[in-house]
Every structure is written in structure tokens, then in C-alpha cells.
Amino acid sequence: MNGRPRKHSLTLRGHRTSVSLEDAFWQAFCDIARDQARPINDLAAEIDEERGTEMGLATAIRLHVLRTLQARLK
């Protein structure tokens, strides 16, 4: 796994965009979507809607991954 962020393409409500995430975060994000039986773009769109204007989408995805994994440890 590479520690440097790489661009990953997403489609949010019909709009193409990309996020730069480290491989470990991208893989965990994909795993979360798979575990929830959701398309990755739908999960990304939900996170995008909830993030507000104070943080970028990549940061919001990282925090979502962190919160999801922390909740599994409880």
C-alpha cells in the first residue's frame, strides 16, 4: 500500500469529481460501502451532503472511515 494520496473518481448526484485519499482510507471506504450493500457513489454523496462547507470531501471521508471503524470496536 502506498502512503501517498491518490486521486479516485466519484460521481455525486450526476456530477463527476475526484478525491485524493491514501490507499488504506480508500480501501476502508470501499469496504464500508460493500458491508452496507451500497454503491460507493451513494455513500460518498451522503457524506458530501452532511459535511457542510468547512471541510473538504476527502477529509469528510477519512473522518467517516475513522468513526465507522471506532464504532465497530465498541
N, CA, C and O atoms as a Tripos MOL2 file, in Angstrom:
@<TRIPOS>MOLECULE
protein
  296   295    74     0     0
PROTEIN
NO_CHARGES

@<TRIPOS>ATOM
      1 N           0.8380   -1.1890    0.0000 N.3       1 MET1
      2 CA          0.0000    0.0000    0.0000 C.3       1 MET1
      3 C           0.8750    1.2420    0.0000 C.2       1 MET1
      4 O           1.9070    1.3060    0.6670 O.2       1 MET1
      5 N           0.4440    2.1900   -0.7430 N.am      2 ASN2
      6 CA          1.1640    3.4490   -0.8600 C.3       2 ASN2
      7 C           0.6500    4.4280    0.1990 C.2       2 ASN2
      8 O          -0.5570    4.4960    0.4350 O.2       2 ASN2
      9 N           1.5390    5.1830    0.8350 N.am      3 GLY3
     10 CA          1.1500    6.1580    1.8460 C.3       3 GLY3
     11 C           0.7630    7.5090    1.2770 C.2       3 GLY3
     12 O           0.2200    8.3580    1.9840 O.2       3 GLY3
     13 N           1.0420    7.7050    0.0050 N.am      4 ARG4
     14 CA          0.6960    8.9900   -0.6160 C.3       4 ARG4
     15 C          -0.7410    8.9690   -1.1160 C.2       4 ARG4
     16 O          -1.2180    7.9440   -1.6030 O.2       4 ARG4
     17 N          -1.4310   10.1000   -0.9970 N.am      5 PRO5
     18 CA         -2.7980   10.1580   -1.5370 C.3       5 PRO5
     19 C          -2.7970    9.9690   -3.0520 C.2       5 PRO5
     20 O          -1.9010   10.4300   -3.7600 O.2       5 PRO5
     21 N          -3.8370    9.2710   -3.5260 N.am      6 ARG6
     22 CA         -4.0580    9.1100   -4.9600 C.3       6 ARG6
     23 C          -5.4640    9.5710   -5.2840 C.2       6 ARG6
     24 O          -6.3690    9.4780   -4.4550 O.2       6 ARG6
     25 N          -5.6400   10.0730   -6.5090 N.am      7 LYS7
     26 CA         -6.9660   10.5360   -6.9190 C.3       7 LYS7
     27 C          -7.8590    9.3560   -7.2510 C.2       7 LYS7
     28 O          -7.4470    8.3920   -7.8970 O.2       7 LYS7
     29 N          -9.0950    9.4640   -6.7870 N.am      8 HIS8
     30 CA        -10.1210    8.4580   -7.0540 C.3       8 HIS8
     31 C         -11.3520    9.1910   -7.5710 C.2       8 HIS8
     32 O         -11.7690   10.2000   -7.0020 O.2       8 HIS8
     33 N         -11.9290    8.6790   -8.6490 N.am      9 SER9
     34 CA        -13.0960    9.3210   -9.2640 C.3       9 SER9
     35 C         -14.3850    8.8790   -8.5970 C.2       9 SER9
     36 O         -14.5550    7.7150   -8.2350 O.2       9 SER9
     37 N         -15.2820    9.8330   -8.4440 N.am     10 LEU10
     38 CA        -16.6100    9.5960   -7.8900 C.3      10 LEU10
     39 C         -17.6290   10.3580   -8.7190 C.2      10 LEU10
     40 O         -17.2940   11.3210   -9.4080 O.2      10 LEU10
     41 N         -18.8690    9.9160   -8.6430 N.am     11 THR11
     42 CA        -19.9760   10.6460   -9.2540 C.3      11 THR11
     43 C         -20.9860   10.9350   -8.1560 C.2      11 THR11
     44 O         -21.5800   10.0190   -7.5870 O.2      11 THR11
     45 N         -21.1740   12.2120   -7.8640 N.am     12 LEU12
     46 CA        -22.0910   12.6400   -6.8000 C.3      12 LEU12
     47 C         -23.2890   13.3320   -7.4220 C.2      12 LEU12
     48 O         -23.1830   14.4380   -7.9530 O.2      12 LEU12
     49 N         -24.4330   12.6620   -7.3490 N.am     13 ARG13
     50 CA        -25.6650   13.2130   -7.9070 C.3      13 ARG13
     51 C         -25.4640   13.6620   -9.3560 C.2      13 ARG13
     52 O         -25.8840   14.7530   -9.7400 O.2      13 ARG13
     53 N         -24.8230   12.8180  -10.1460 N.am     14 GLY14
     54 CA        -24.6190   13.0840  -11.5660 C.3      14 GLY14
     55 C         -23.4230   13.9600  -11.8910 C.2      14 GLY14
     56 O         -23.1480   14.2070  -13.0650 O.2      14 GLY14
     57 N         -22.7090   14.4340  -10.8890 N.am     15 HIS15
     58 CA        -21.5570   15.3180  -11.0900 C.3      15 HIS15
     59 C         -20.2760   14.5480  -10.8210 C.2      15 HIS15
     60 O         -20.0990   13.9970   -9.7340 O.2      15 HIS15
     61 N         -19.3760   14.5040  -11.8060 N.am     16 ARG16
     62 CA        -18.0930   13.8200  -11.6440 C.3      16 ARG16
     63 C         -17.1510   14.6690  -10.8070 C.2      16 ARG16
     64 O         -17.0470   15.8800  -10.9990 O.2      16 ARG16
     65 N         -16.4690   14.0180   -9.8800 N.am     17 THR17
     66 CA        -15.4790   14.6910   -9.0550 C.3      17 THR17
     67 C         -14.4110   13.6720   -8.6800 C.2      17 THR17
     68 O         -14.5330   12.4900   -9.0010 O.2      17 THR17
     69 N         -13.3870   14.1230   -8.0150 N.am     18 SER18
     70 CA        -12.3670   13.1970   -7.5420 C.3      18 SER18
     71 C         -11.9340   13.6100   -6.1470 C.2      18 SER18
     72 O         -12.0360   14.7740   -5.7590 O.2      18 SER18
     73 N         -11.4490   12.6290   -5.4080 N.am     19 VAL19
     74 CA        -10.9050   12.8750   -4.0790 C.3      19 VAL19
     75 C          -9.5280   12.2470   -4.0230 C.2      19 VAL19
     76 O          -9.2800   11.2190   -4.6530 O.2      19 VAL19
     77 N          -8.6390   12.8610   -3.2730 N.am     20 SER20
     78 CA         -7.3010   12.3190   -3.0670 C.3      20 SER20
     79 C          -7.2580   11.6700   -1.6990 C.2      20 SER20
     80 O          -7.3440   12.3410   -0.6700 O.2      20 SER20
     81 N          -7.1230   10.3470   -1.7050 N.am     21 LEU21
     82 CA         -7.0890    9.5740   -0.4630 C.3      21 LEU21
     83 C          -5.9430    8.5720   -0.5160 C.2      21 LEU21
     84 O          -5.5840    8.0630   -1.5770 O.2      21 LEU21
     85 N          -5.3870    8.3080    0.6450 N.am     22 GLU22
     86 CA         -4.3940    7.2660    0.7740 C.3      22 GLU22
     87 C          -5.0690    5.9150    0.4960 C.2      22 GLU22
     88 O          -6.2690    5.7520    0.7200 O.2      22 GLU22
     89 N          -4.2850    4.9560    0.0070 N.am     23 ASP23
     90 CA         -4.8320    3.6420   -0.3450 C.3      23 ASP23
     91 C          -5.5850    2.9990    0.8190 C.2      23 ASP23
     92 O          -6.6440    2.4040    0.6180 O.2      23 ASP23
     93 N          -5.0490    3.1150    2.0270 N.am     24 ALA24
     94 CA         -5.6960    2.4850    3.1870 C.3      24 ALA24
     95 C          -7.0730    3.0860    3.4490 C.2      24 ALA24
     96 O          -8.0150    2.3570    3.7590 O.2      24 ALA24
     97 N          -7.2010    4.3990    3.3300 N.am     25 PHE25
     98 CA         -8.5080    5.0370    3.5350 C.3      25 PHE25
     99 C          -9.4630    4.6810    2.4070 C.2      25 PHE25
    100 O         -10.6400    4.4220    2.6590 O.2      25 PHE25
    101 N          -8.9840    4.6620    1.1740 N.am     26 TRP26
    102 CA         -9.8510    4.3190    0.0430 C.3      26 TRP26
    103 C         -10.3530    2.8770    0.1970 C.2      26 TRP26
    104 O         -11.5380    2.6110   -0.0030 O.2      26 TRP26
    105 N          -9.4730    1.9660    0.5430 N.am     27 GLN27
    106 CA         -9.8690    0.5670    0.7000 C.3      27 GLN27
    107 C         -10.8810    0.4180    1.8320 C.2      27 GLN27
    108 O         -11.8700   -0.2990    1.6850 O.2      27 GLN27
    109 N         -10.6440    1.0840    2.9560 N.am     28 ALA28
    110 CA        -11.5860    1.0120    4.0780 C.3      28 ALA28
    111 C         -12.9320    1.6170    3.6880 C.2      28 ALA28
    112 O         -13.9790    1.0950    4.0720 O.2      28 ALA28
    113 N         -12.9150    2.7050    2.9310 N.am     29 PHE29
    114 CA        -14.1490    3.3470    2.4590 C.3      29 PHE29
    115 C         -14.9260    2.3860    1.5550 C.2      29 PHE29
    116 O         -16.1410    2.2470    1.6930 O.2      29 PHE29
    117 N         -14.2300    1.7290    0.6400 N.am     30 CYS30
    118 CA        -14.8780    0.7460   -0.2410 C.3      30 CYS30
    119 C         -15.4350   -0.4230    0.5670 C.2      30 CYS30
    120 O         -16.5260   -0.9120    0.2730 O.2      30 CYS30
    121 N         -14.7010   -0.8720    1.5750 N.am     31 ASP31
    122 CA        -15.1640   -1.9670    2.4250 C.3      31 ASP31
    123 C         -16.4300   -1.5820    3.1780 C.2      31 ASP31
    124 O         -17.3520   -2.3890    3.3020 O.2      31 ASP31
    125 N         -16.4760   -0.3580    3.6800 N.am     32 ILE32
    126 CA        -17.6610    0.1160    4.4020 C.3      32 ILE32
    127 C         -18.8680    0.1270    3.4700 C.2      32 ILE32
    128 O         -19.9440   -0.3390    3.8480 O.2      32 ILE32
    129 N         -18.7050    0.6470    2.2750 N.am     33 ALA33
    130 CA        -19.8020    0.6780    1.3110 C.3      33 ALA33
    131 C         -20.2720   -0.7450    0.9940 C.2      33 ALA33
    132 O         -21.4730   -1.0110    0.9450 O.2      33 ALA33
    133 N         -19.3240   -1.6480    0.7810 N.am     34 ARG34
    134 CA        -19.6680   -3.0480    0.4850 C.3      34 ARG34
    135 C         -20.4150   -3.6750    1.6600 C.2      34 ARG34
    136 O         -21.4230   -4.3540    1.4640 O.2      34 ARG34
    137 N         -19.9220   -3.4500    2.8850 N.am     35 ASP35
    138 CA        -20.5670   -4.0180    4.0720 C.3      35 ASP35
    139 C         -21.9950   -3.5100    4.2390 C.2      35 ASP35
    140 O         -22.8480   -4.2150    4.7790 O.2      35 ASP35
    141 N         -22.2560   -2.2950    3.7800 N.am     36 GLN36
    142 CA        -23.5870   -1.6980    3.8690 C.3      36 GLN36
    143 C         -24.4200   -1.9730    2.6160 C.2      36 GLN36
    144 O         -25.5530   -1.5060    2.5000 O.2      36 GLN36
    145 N         -23.8460   -2.7350    1.6790 N.am     37 ALA37
    146 CA        -24.5070   -3.0680    0.4130 C.3      37 ALA37
    147 C         -24.9590   -1.8020   -0.3180 C.2      37 ALA37
    148 O         -26.0800   -1.7120   -0.8200 O.2      37 ALA37
    149 N         -24.0430   -0.8280   -0.3590 N.am     38 ARG38
    150 CA        -24.3370    0.4620   -1.0000 C.3      38 ARG38
    151 C         -23.2900    0.7500   -2.0640 C.2      38 ARG38
    152 O         -22.1210    0.4010   -1.8990 O.2      38 ARG38
    153 N         -23.7020    1.3780   -3.1420 N.am     39 PRO39
    154 CA        -22.7060    1.8410   -4.1120 C.3      39 PRO39
    155 C         -21.8110    2.9090   -3.4750 C.2      39 PRO39
    156 O         -22.2830    3.7350   -2.6930 O.2      39 PRO39
    157 N         -20.5550    2.8870   -3.8060 N.am     40 ILE40
    158 CA        -19.5920    3.8400   -3.2530 C.3      40 ILE40
    159 C         -20.0250    5.2800   -3.5170 C.2      40 ILE40
    160 O         -19.8470    6.1500   -2.6640 O.2      40 ILE40
    161 N         -20.5920    5.5310   -4.6930 N.am     41 ASN41
    162 CA        -21.0160    6.8910   -5.0260 C.3      41 ASN41
    163 C         -22.1650    7.3640   -4.1390 C.2      41 ASN41
    164 O         -22.2370    8.5460   -3.8020 O.2      41 ASN41
    165 N         -23.0630    6.4590   -3.7590 N.am     42 ASP42
    166 CA        -24.1690    6.8390   -2.8680 C.3      42 ASP42
    167 C         -23.6560    7.1970   -1.4750 C.2      42 ASP42
    168 O         -24.0950    8.1800   -0.8770 O.2      42 ASP42
    169 N         -22.7360    6.4010   -0.9690 N.am     43 LEU43
    170 CA        -22.1680    6.7040    0.3420 C.3      43 LEU43
    171 C         -21.4000    8.0180    0.2940 C.2      43 LEU43
    172 O         -21.5000    8.8260    1.2170 O.2      43 LEU43
    173 N         -20.6420    8.2360   -0.7610 N.am     44 ALA44
    174 CA        -19.8930    9.4900   -0.9030 C.3      44 ALA44
    175 C         -20.8450   10.6860   -0.9970 C.2      44 ALA44
    176 O         -20.5700   11.7410   -0.4260 O.2      44 ALA44
    177 N         -21.9520   10.5270   -1.7090 N.am     45 ALA45
    178 CA        -22.9210   11.6260   -1.8300 C.3      45 ALA45
    179 C         -23.5380   11.9560   -0.4750 C.2      45 ALA45
    180 O         -23.7480   13.1280   -0.1620 O.2      45 ALA45
    181 N         -23.8310   10.9380    0.3300 N.am     46 GLU46
    182 CA        -24.3850   11.1740    1.6640 C.3      46 GLU46
    183 C         -23.3760   11.9310    2.5340 C.2      46 GLU46
    184 O         -23.7350   12.8860    3.2220 O.2      46 GLU46
    185 N         -22.1350   11.5030    2.4980 N.am     47 ILE47
    186 CA        -21.0860   12.1760    3.2730 C.3      47 ILE47
    187 C         -20.9280   13.6100    2.7900 C.2      47 ILE47
    188 O         -20.7660   14.5270    3.5940 O.2      47 ILE47
    189 N         -20.9740   13.8000    1.4930 N.am     48 ASP48
    190 CA        -20.8460   15.1340    0.9070 C.3      48 ASP48
    191 C         -21.9560   16.0640    1.3950 C.2      48 ASP48
    192 O         -21.6990   17.2230    1.7220 O.2      48 ASP48
    193 N         -23.1760   15.5620    1.4430 N.am     49 GLU49
    194 CA        -24.3100   16.3670    1.8980 C.3      49 GLU49
    195 C         -24.1890   16.7510    3.3650 C.2      49 GLU49
    196 O         -24.6230   17.8330    3.7610 O.2      49 GLU49
    197 N         -23.6050   15.8750    4.1730 N.am     50 GLU50
    198 CA        -23.5310   16.0960    5.6150 C.3      50 GLU50
    199 C         -22.3110   16.8970    6.0530 C.2      50 GLU50
    200 O         -22.2570   17.3490    7.1970 O.2      50 GLU50
    201 N         -21.3360   17.0810    5.1740 N.am     51 ARG51
    202 CA        -20.0540   17.6530    5.6100 C.3      51 ARG51
    203 C         -20.0690   19.1610    5.8120 C.2      51 ARG51
    204 O         -19.2050   19.6850    6.5150 O.2      51 ARG51
    205 N         -20.9990   19.8600    5.2360 N.am     52 GLY52
    206 CA        -21.0050   21.3170    5.3580 C.3      52 GLY52
    207 C         -19.9310   21.9450    4.4820 C.2      52 GLY52
    208 O         -19.3710   21.2900    3.6030 O.2      52 GLY52
    209 N         -19.6550   23.1970    4.7240 N.am     53 THR53
    210 CA        -18.7130   23.9250    3.8730 C.3      53 THR53
    211 C         -17.3480   24.1120    4.5210 C.2      53 THR53
    212 O         -16.4460   24.6800    3.9060 O.2      53 THR53
    213 N         -17.1890   23.6480    5.7360 N.am     54 GLU54
    214 CA        -15.9460   23.8870    6.4710 C.3      54 GLU54
    215 C         -14.8700   22.8360    6.2430 C.2      54 GLU54
    216 O         -13.7290   23.0190    6.6690 O.2      54 GLU54
    217 N         -15.2170   21.7280    5.5710 N.am     55 MET55
    218 CA        -14.1980   20.7080    5.3400 C.3      55 MET55
    219 C         -14.3620   20.1330    3.9450 C.2      55 MET55
    220 O         -15.4520   20.1350    3.3710 O.2      55 MET55
    221 N         -13.2650   19.6470    3.4230 N.am     56 GLY56
    222 CA        -13.2710   19.0450    2.1000 C.3      56 GLY56
    223 C         -13.8400   17.6390    2.1310 C.2      56 GLY56
    224 O         -13.9510   17.0190    3.1890 O.2      56 GLY56
    225 N         -14.1950   17.1500    0.9620 N.am     57 LEU57
    226 CA        -14.7870   15.8230    0.8580 C.3      57 LEU57
    227 C         -13.8040   14.7410    1.3050 C.2      57 LEU57
    228 O         -14.2030   13.8120    2.0060 O.2      57 LEU57
    229 N         -12.5550   14.8350    0.9250 N.am     58 ALA58
    230 CA        -11.5770   13.8130    1.3220 C.3      58 ALA58
    231 C         -11.4620   13.7250    2.8450 C.2      58 ALA58
    232 O         -11.4090   12.6290    3.4020 O.2      58 ALA58
    233 N         -11.4240   14.8590    3.5050 N.am     59 THR59
    234 CA        -11.3650   14.8740    4.9710 C.3      59 THR59
    235 C         -12.6240   14.2630    5.5570 C.2      59 THR59
    236 O         -12.5530   13.4860    6.5090 O.2      59 THR59
    237 N         -13.7710   14.6040    4.9990 N.am     60 ALA60
    238 CA        -15.0410   14.0590    5.4840 C.3      60 ALA60
    239 C         -15.0700   12.5360    5.3320 C.2      60 ALA60
    240 O         -15.5680   11.8360    6.2120 O.2      60 ALA60
    241 N         -14.5410   12.0250    4.2250 N.am     61 ILE61
    242 CA        -14.4950   10.5770    4.0270 C.3      61 ILE61
    243 C         -13.5600    9.9350    5.0440 C.2      61 ILE61
    244 O         -13.8980    8.9060    5.6310 O.2      61 ILE61
    245 N         -12.3920   10.5280    5.2600 N.am     62 ARG62
    246 CA        -11.4630    9.9790    6.2580 C.3      62 ARG62
    247 C         -12.1270    9.9180    7.6380 C.2      62 ARG62
    248 O         -12.0160    8.9110    8.3370 O.2      62 ARG62
    249 N         -12.8070   10.9840    8.0240 N.am     63 LEU63
    250 CA        -13.4740   11.0110    9.3310 C.3      63 LEU63
    251 C         -14.6030    9.9880    9.3990 C.2      63 LEU63
    252 O         -14.8220    9.3740   10.4430 O.2      63 LEU63
    253 N         -15.3140    9.8030    8.3030 N.am     64 HIS64
    254 CA        -16.3770    8.7910    8.2580 C.3      64 HIS64
    255 C         -15.7740    7.3970    8.4630 C.2      64 HIS64
    256 O         -16.3000    6.5930    9.2320 O.2      64 HIS64
    257 N         -14.6850    7.1260    7.7780 N.am     65 VAL65
    258 CA        -13.9970    5.8410    7.9370 C.3      65 VAL65
    259 C         -13.5650    5.6620    9.3860 C.2      65 VAL65
    260 O         -13.7910    4.6010    9.9670 O.2      65 VAL65
    261 N         -12.9560    6.6640    9.9700 N.am     66 LEU66
    262 CA        -12.4900    6.5950   11.3520 C.3      66 LEU66
    263 C         -13.6510    6.3290   12.3100 C.2      66 LEU66
    264 O         -13.5640    5.4400   13.1570 O.2      66 LEU66
    265 N         -14.7370    7.0940   12.1800 N.am     67 ARG67
    266 CA        -15.8860    6.9140   13.0720 C.3      67 ARG67
    267 C         -16.5010    5.5230   12.9140 C.2      67 ARG67
    268 O         -16.8920    4.8980   13.8990 O.2      67 ARG67
    269 N         -16.5840    5.0460   11.6780 N.am     68 THR68
    270 CA        -17.1650    3.7270   11.4330 C.3      68 THR68
    271 C         -16.3210    2.6410   12.0720 C.2      68 THR68
    272 O         -16.8550    1.7330   12.7090 O.2      68 THR68
    273 N         -15.0140    2.7260   11.9090 N.am     69 LEU69
    274 CA        -14.1280    1.7220   12.4870 C.3      69 LEU69
    275 C         -14.1130    1.7990   14.0180 C.2      69 LEU69
    276 O         -14.0490    0.7710   14.6920 O.2      69 LEU69
    277 N         -14.1710    3.0150   14.5620 N.am     70 GLN70
    278 CA        -14.2300    3.1580   16.0210 C.3      70 GLN70
    279 C         -15.5060    2.5530   16.5750 C.2      70 GLN70
    280 O         -15.4830    1.9110   17.6250 O.2      70 GLN70
    281 N         -16.6200    2.7500   15.8790 N.am     71 ALA71
    282 CA        -17.9070    2.2050   16.3360 C.3      71 ALA71
    283 C         -17.8770    0.6800   16.3470 C.2      71 ALA71
    284 O         -18.5260    0.0560   17.1860 O.2      71 ALA71
    285 N         -17.1410    0.0830   15.4380 N.am     72 ARG72
    286 CA        -17.0420   -1.3900   15.3920 C.3      72 ARG72
    287 C         -16.2550   -1.9360   16.5870 C.2      72 ARG72
    288 O         -16.4300   -3.0920   16.9720 O.2      72 ARG72
    289 N         -15.3980   -1.1120   17.1670 N.am     73 LEU73
    290 CA        -14.5860   -1.5460   18.2970 C.3      73 LEU73
    291 C         -15.3540   -1.5180   19.6140 C.2      73 LEU73
    292 O         -14.9210   -2.1140   20.6010 O.2      73 LEU73
    293 N         -16.4690   -0.8420   19.6310 N.am     74 LYS74
    294 CA        -17.2500   -0.7250   20.8690 C.3      74 LYS74
    295 C         -18.1110   -1.9290   21.1000 C.2      74 LYS74
    296 O         -18.8320   -1.9910   22.0960 O.2      74 LYS74
@<TRIPOS>BOND
     1     1     2 1
     2     2     3 1
     3     3     4 2
     4     3     5 am
     5     5     6 1
     6     6     7 1
     7     7     8 2
     8     7     9 am
     9     9    10 1
    10    10    11 1
    11    11    12 2
    12    11    13 am
    13    13    14 1
    14    14    15 1
    15    15    16 2
    16    15    17 am
    17    17    18 1
    18    18    19 1
    19    19    20 2
    20    19    21 am
    21    21    22 1
    22    22    23 1
    23    23    24 2
    24    23    25 am
    25    25    26 1
    26    26    27 1
    27    27    28 2
    28    27    29 am
    29    29    30 1
    30    30    31 1
    31    31    32 2
    32    31    33 am
    33    33    34 1
    34    34    35 1
    35    35    36 2
    36    35    37 am
    37    37    38 1
    38    38    39 1
    39    39    40 2
    40    39    41 am
    41    41    42 1
    42    42    43 1
    43    43    44 2
    44    43    45 am
    45    45    46 1
    46    46    47 1
    47    47    48 2
    48    47    49 am
    49    49    50 1
    50    50    51 1
    51    51    52 2
    52    51    53 am
    53    53    54 1
    54    54    55 1
    55    55    56 2
    56    55    57 am
    57    57    58 1
    58    58    59 1
    59    59    60 2
    60    59    61 am
    61    61    62 1
    62    62    63 1
    63    63    64 2
    64    63    65 am
    65    65    66 1
    66    66    67 1
    67    67    68 2
    68    67    69 am
    69    69    70 1
    70    70    71 1
    71    71    72 2
    72    71    73 am
    73    73    74 1
    74    74    75 1
    75    75    76 2
    76    75    77 am
    77    77    78 1
    78    78    79 1
    79    79    80 2
    80    79    81 am
    81    81    82 1
    82    82    83 1
    83    83    84 2
    84    83    85 am
    85    85    86 1
    86    86    87 1
    87    87    88 2
    88    87    89 am
    89    89    90 1
    90    90    91 1
    91    91    92 2
    92    91    93 am
    93    93    94 1
    94    94    95 1
    95    95    96 2
    96    95    97 am
    97    97    98 1
    98    98    99 1
    99    99   100 2
   100    99   101 am
   101   101   102 1
   102   102   103 1
   103   103   104 2
   104   103   105 am
   105   105   106 1
   106   106   107 1
   107   107   108 2
   108   107   109 am
   109   109   110 1
   110   110   111 1
   111   111   112 2
   112   111   113 am
   113   113   114 1
   114   114   115 1
   115   115   116 2
   116   115   117 am
   117   117   118 1
   118   118   119 1
   119   119   120 2
   120   119   121 am
   121   121   122 1
   122   122   123 1
   123   123   124 2
   124   123   125 am
   125   125   126 1
   126   126   127 1
   127   127   128 2
   128   127   129 am
   129   129   130 1
   130   130   131 1
   131   131   132 2
   132   131   133 am
   133   133   134 1
   134   134   135 1
   135   135   136 2
   136   135   137 am
   137   137   138 1
   138   138   139 1
   139   139   140 2
   140   139   141 am
   141   141   142 1
   142   142   143 1
   143   143   144 2
   144   143   145 am
   145   145   146 1
   146   146   147 1
   147   147   148 2
   148   147   149 am
   149   149   150 1
   150   150   151 1
   151   151   152 2
   152   151   153 am
   153   153   154 1
   154   154   155 1
   155   155   156 2
   156   155   157 am
   157   157   158 1
   158   158   159 1
   159   159   160 2
   160   159   161 am
   161   161   162 1
   162   162   163 1
   163   163   164 2
   164   163   165 am
   165   165   166 1
   166   166   167 1
   167   167   168 2
   168   167   169 am
   169   169   170 1
   170   170   171 1
   171   171   172 2
   172   171   173 am
   173   173   174 1
   174   174   175 1
   175   175   176 2
   176   175   177 am
   177   177   178 1
   178   178   179 1
   179   179   180 2
   180   179   181 am
   181   181   182 1
   182   182   183 1
   183   183   184 2
   184   183   185 am
   185   185   186 1
   186   186   187 1
   187   187   188 2
   188   187   189 am
   189   189   190 1
   190   190   191 1
   191   191   192 2
   192   191   193 am
   193   193   194 1
   194   194   195 1
   195   195   196 2
   196   195   197 am
   197   197   198 1
   198   198   199 1
   199   199   200 2
   200   199   201 am
   201   201   202 1
   202   202   203 1
   203   203   204 2
   204   203   205 am
   205   205   206 1
   206   206   207 1
   207   207   208 2
   208   207   209 am
   209   209   210 1
   210   210   211 1
   211   211   212 2
   212   211   213 am
   213   213   214 1
   214   214   215 1
   215   215   216 2
   216   215   217 am
   217   217   218 1
   218   218   219 1
   219   219   220 2
   220   219   221 am
   221   221   222 1
   222   222   223 1
   223   223   224 2
   224   223   225 am
   225   225   226 1
   226   226   227 1
   227   227   228 2
   228   227   229 am
   229   229   230 1
   230   230   231 1
   231   231   232 2
   232   231   233 am
   233   233   234 1
   234   234   235 1
   235   235   236 2
   236   235   237 am
   237   237   238 1
   238   238   239 1
   239   239   240 2
   240   239   241 am
   241   241   242 1
   242   242   243 1
   243   243   244 2
   244   243   245 am
   245   245   246 1
   246   246   247 1
   247   247   248 2
   248   247   249 am
   249   249   250 1
   250   250   251 1
   251   251   252 2
   252   251   253 am
   253   253   254 1
   254   254   255 1
   255   255   256 2
   256   255   257 am
   257   257   258 1
   258   258   259 1
   259   259   260 2
   260   259   261 am
   261   261   262 1
   262   262   263 1
   263   263   264 2
   264   263   265 am
   265   265   266 1
   266   266   267 1
   267   267   268 2
   268   267   269 am
   269   269   270 1
   270   270   271 1
   271   271   272 2
   272   271   273 am
   273   273   274 1
   274   274   275 1
   275   275   276 2
   276   275   277 am
   277   277   278 1
   278   278   279 1
   279   279   280 2
   280   279   281 am
   281   281   282 1
   282   282   283 1
   283   283   284 2
   284   283   285 am
   285   285   286 1
   286   286   287 1
   287   287   288 2
   288   287   289 am
   289   289   290 1
   290   290   291 1
   291   291   292 2
   292   291   293 am
   293   293   294 1
   294   294   295 1
   295   295   296 2
@<TRIPOS>SUBSTRUCTURE
     1 MET1         2 RESIDUE 1 A MET
     2 ASN2         6 RESIDUE 1 A ASN
     3 GLY3        10 RESIDUE 1 A GLY
     4 ARG4        14 RESIDUE 1 A ARG
     5 PRO5        18 RESIDUE 1 A PRO
     6 ARG6        22 RESIDUE 1 A ARG
     7 LYS7        26 RESIDUE 1 A LYS
     8 HIS8        30 RESIDUE 1 A HIS
     9 SER9        34 RESIDUE 1 A SER
    10 LEU10       38 RESIDUE 1 A LEU
    11 THR11       42 RESIDUE 1 A THR
    12 LEU12       46 RESIDUE 1 A LEU
    13 ARG13       50 RESIDUE 1 A ARG
    14 GLY14       54 RESIDUE 1 A GLY
    15 HIS15       58 RESIDUE 1 A HIS
    16 ARG16       62 RESIDUE 1 A ARG
    17 THR17       66 RESIDUE 1 A THR
    18 SER18       70 RESIDUE 1 A SER
    19 VAL19       74 RESIDUE 1 A VAL
    20 SER20       78 RESIDUE 1 A SER
    21 LEU21       82 RESIDUE 1 A LEU
    22 GLU22       86 RESIDUE 1 A GLU
    23 ASP23       90 RESIDUE 1 A ASP
    24 ALA24       94 RESIDUE 1 A ALA
    25 PHE25       98 RESIDUE 1 A PHE
    26 TRP26      102 RESIDUE 1 A TRP
    27 GLN27      106 RESIDUE 1 A GLN
    28 ALA28      110 RESIDUE 1 A ALA
    29 PHE29      114 RESIDUE 1 A PHE
    30 CYS30      118 RESIDUE 1 A CYS
    31 ASP31      122 RESIDUE 1 A ASP
    32 ILE32      126 RESIDUE 1 A ILE
    33 ALA33      130 RESIDUE 1 A ALA
    34 ARG34      134 RESIDUE 1 A ARG
    35 ASP35      138 RESIDUE 1 A ASP
    36 GLN36      142 RESIDUE 1 A GLN
    37 ALA37      146 RESIDUE 1 A ALA
    38 ARG38      150 RESIDUE 1 A ARG
    39 PRO39      154 RESIDUE 1 A PRO
    40 ILE40      158 RESIDUE 1 A ILE
    41 ASN41      162 RESIDUE 1 A ASN
    42 ASP42      166 RESIDUE 1 A ASP
    43 LEU43      170 RESIDUE 1 A LEU
    44 ALA44      174 RESIDUE 1 A ALA
    45 ALA45      178 RESIDUE 1 A ALA
    46 GLU46      182 RESIDUE 1 A GLU
    47 ILE47      186 RESIDUE 1 A ILE
    48 ASP48      190 RESIDUE 1 A ASP
    49 GLU49      194 RESIDUE 1 A GLU
    50 GLU50      198 RESIDUE 1 A GLU
    51 ARG51      202 RESIDUE 1 A ARG
    52 GLY52      206 RESIDUE 1 A GLY
    53 THR53      210 RESIDUE 1 A THR
    54 GLU54      214 RESIDUE 1 A GLU
    55 MET55      218 RESIDUE 1 A MET
    56 GLY56      222 RESIDUE 1 A GLY
    57 LEU57      226 RESIDUE 1 A LEU
    58 ALA58      230 RESIDUE 1 A ALA
    59 THR59      234 RESIDUE 1 A THR
    60 ALA60      238 RESIDUE 1 A ALA
    61 ILE61      242 RESIDUE 1 A ILE
    62 ARG62      246 RESIDUE 1 A ARG
    63 LEU63      250 RESIDUE 1 A LEU
    64 HIS64      254 RESIDUE 1 A HIS
    65 VAL65      258 RESIDUE 1 A VAL
    66 LEU66      262 RESIDUE 1 A LEU
    67 ARG67      266 RESIDUE 1 A ARG
    68 THR68      270 RESIDUE 1 A THR
    69 LEU69      274 RESIDUE 1 A LEU
    70 GLN70      278 RESIDUE 1 A GLN
    71 ALA71      282 RESIDUE 1 A ALA
    72 ARG72      286 RESIDUE 1 A ARG
    73 LEU73      290 RESIDUE 1 A LEU
    74 LYS74      294 RESIDUE 1 A LYS
